[in-house]
Amino acid sequence: MALIIGSILWTPLAVFALFFVFNIVALFEYNRMFTNKKMISNASSIIIIGSIIYLGIGLYANHLLEARILLSMIPIIFLLFIAALYKISDKPFEELGIKILPLIYISLPFGLFNLVANMGSGENGAFEPLYLIAFFVFVWSSDTFAYLTGSAFGKHRLFERISPKKSWEGSIGGASITLIIAWLFGYYTQLLTPFTWVIIALITVVAASFGDLIESLLKRSMGVKDSGNIMPGHGGILDRFDAAIFSIPFYVFLLYLLT
């Protein structure tokens, strides 16, 4: 938390560098899960193309790359289809899907963090770090208070087939407290109206809950407890960012829609 908040407050380029590392580690964790199951081989192309996608979005967000150059990177993804023609495989489209999924699920969302980090920036170099800080406050508070209220009052399972410990009481409790935080954030910062922040927080929290469940589904299907072990006791980067990477596209859309 200190590392992320510190980079946001420092400069958007610090966010760009930090999340570039997060993106690579998350791609590596994803690749390792599927290679261990022998579902893909030679997955280095995923890390290379995923890094290019992240760099393209990040450089564009930091005003270091023109939009037309960013769009020229789209054909790179389709090179995976061409490469599949020259590789002998029993399930070519299954392997192709496994390779394309992380580009959308991991690299694209990590790149979008840079757009939020640079919101409000212009020729004078000014930027507004509170937009990205607000996002992480909403996601972290929802997760924390969902755990606390769920531990205290949870009786009805939210999605027992995928995540047996999550409860409706915890999800509702976490979301409710986060909405209060969002209203207070809007009241004291005056970036947007408190009501606008409540709407943004509500949709972000719902998306974050789905993100948590989706990563749990991924791990369950791969037969692993954690995506990695980079943080003992907390798992890997995907484990820590599962809710954030799924909800950041919704957050970006709402910011551009409502601001």
C-alpha positions, 0 to 999 in steps of 0.5 A: 500500500505504501509503495502504491500510494507513494508512487501515485503521490510522487509522479505518474512516471513512478506509477508507470515504472511500478505497474510495469513491474507488476504487469510482468510479474502477473503475466509470469504467474499466469504463464506458470499456472498454465505451463505447469498444467502443460496447457501451453508451451513457450509462453514467452510471447505472452510476456513480450506482447503483454509488455508491449501493450502495457508500454503502449498504453502507459507511454500514451497516458504519459504523453510520450506516445501518439495515439496513431502509434498506439493503434499501430500496436493492435496488429501485434496481437493478431500475430499470435493467430499467424504463429498458431498456423506454424505450430503443431498442436492438438488444440490450437485455438485453446492454446491461442485463447490462453495466450490472448486472455492475459493481454485483455485480463492483465496487461490492458487493465494495468495499462489503464492505471496510467490513464487515471494517474495522469488525469488532469495533467496537461502541458503544464505537467500538473496532475491529480493523484486523488483520482487513482488514490480514490480507486484503491481506497474503494477497492481496499476498503471494500475488501477489508470491511467485507472480510470484517463484516463477513467474519462477524455476521456472514451466514449466507454464502455468496458464491460457494462453488467458487469461493466458499468463505465469501458471504452476502453479509460481508459483501453488503457490509463492505460495499455499504461502508465503502459508499460512506467513504466515497461520499466523505471523499467527495465532500472533502475533496470536491473533485466531484460531487459526493453523489457522483463518487457514490455511484462510481464507488458502487459500480467499482465495488461490484466489479471488484467483487466479480474480479475476486471471484474470477481469479478464484475461478482461475486458480480453482481450475488450475488447482492452485491455492495462490497465483504465486509466492512473491509475498509470503502469506499474501500470494502473488501479484494476481492475488493482490490485484485480482479485484483491481485489474477487473474493476479499473476498466469500469472506473476509467469508463465512469470517470470519463463519462461523469467528469 
